Amino acid sequence: MNLFSIRTVAVVASTFLLAGLPAVAMDPVADEPMTYAERLAEARDTLDAATARWQAARAAYTEARHERHPRGDALGAIEQEFADAKQELERARRELDALIDDARPAGVPPGVVRPYL
């Protein structure tokens, strides 16, 4: 690099600094992978919580059916919790899958998406 190009860089940088503008423009797409990484992590946490709820509901339902106790409204409440947990699990899976599908065409690097596959 010769002296002329160093001066040019210094003048341009000082002009941006005096104007209060960043010397390098921020690329909004560069922030996109981090946004997707956070969204993917949140979706994974939601899926993990839904899975834990479904497993607990399934265990309670299985035990109630095996022991043939409780009955009536109590059994109905266990069956309803099991059905609700299953729906929540399916919804969480669909949301994570949709987020993964949307991230790829948006240009999110494969390394960001890969842990969530």
Buried (B, 14 or more C-beta within 10 A) or exposed (E): EEEEEEEEEEEEEEEBEEEEEEEEEEEEEEEBBEBBBEBBEEBBEBBEEBBEBBEEBBEBBEEBEEEEEEEEEEBEEBBEBBEEBBEBBEEBBEBBBEBBEEBEEEEBEEEBBEEBE
